[in-house]
């Protein structure tokens, strides 16, 4: 399965560590087996542990965050299975 460069919701930081945030459909991130180095950001079960990702506007100045690429109606979220496979190849292989 390929996305034809319509990868869905990916937010990239332009400063600092230049993190990338891949946004799968709500409630699905923990259903995959992520390799070491990948981190799932979700609300903790005790309501004391919260994580969030700043989401830039689709248009306009939102630096240092931006979409890579801009999500479309056809692809609002990343495909979790593809991301799991790609993360496994990249993070296990290393730089």
C-alpha positions in Angstrom: 0.0 0.0 0.0 1.4 3.4 -1.0 0.1 6.9 -0.4 1.1 8.6 -3.7 2.6 11.5 -1.7 -0.7 11.9 0.1 0.7 10.8 3.5 -2.0 12.4 5.6 -1.4 14.4 8.8 2.3 14.9 9.5 3.5 17.9 11.5 7.2 18.9 11.3 9.1 21.2 13.5 11.5 23.6 11.7 13.7 24.3 14.8 15.4 22.5 17.6 15.4 18.7 17.2 13.1 19.0 14.1 10.7 16.4 15.4 8.0 15.0 13.2 4.5 14.0 14.5 2.5 11.5 12.5 -1.2 11.7 13.3 -3.1 8.4 12.9 -6.9 8.2 13.4 -7.9 8.8 17.0 -7.5 5.9 19.3 -5.3 3.8 17.0 -1.7 4.7 17.9 -1.4 2.0 20.6 -2.6 -0.8 18.3 0.7 -1.0 16.5 4.1 -2.3 17.6 6.5 0.7 17.4 10.2 0.1 17.3 12.6 1.6 19.9 12.9 5.3 19.3 9.3 5.9 18.3 7.1 7.3 21.0 3.3 7.3 21.2 1.9 10.5 22.7 -1.5 9.9 24.3 -3.4 10.7 27.4 -2.4 8.5 30.3 -5.0 6.4 32.1 -4.7 8.4 35.3 -5.5 11.8 33.8 -2.2 13.1 35.2 -0.2 12.2 32.2 -1.1 14.3 29.1 0.7 14.7 25.8 -0.1 16.9 22.9 1.1 18.1 19.6 0.7 21.6 18.4 -1.3 21.6 15.2 -0.5 24.3 12.6 -3.1 26.0 10.6 -3.5 24.6 7.1 -2.6 28.0 5.6 -0.8 31.1 6.9 2.3 31.6 9.1 2.6 28.9 11.7 6.4 28.7 11.9 8.1 26.7 13.4 5.4 24.1 12.7 4.2 23.0 9.3 2.4 20.3 7.4 4.5 17.7 5.4 2.3 17.4 3.3 -1.0 19.2 4.0 -3.7 16.6 4.8 -6.5 16.3 2.3 -10.1 15.2 2.6 -9.1 11.8 1.0 -6.2 11.4 3.5 -6.9 13.1 6.9 -4.7 10.8 8.9 -1.6 8.7 8.3 -2.1 5.0 7.6 -0.9 3.4 10.8 0.2 0.1 9.2 2.4 2.0 6.6 3.9 4.2 9.4 4.6 1.2 11.6 6.4 -0.5 8.7 8.4 2.6 7.7 9.4 3.4 11.3 10.6 -0.2 11.7 12.8 0.1 8.7 14.2 3.5 9.6 14.6 3.2 13.3 16.0 -0.4 13.4 18.5 0.3 10.6 19.7 3.6 12.2 21.5 6.5 10.6 
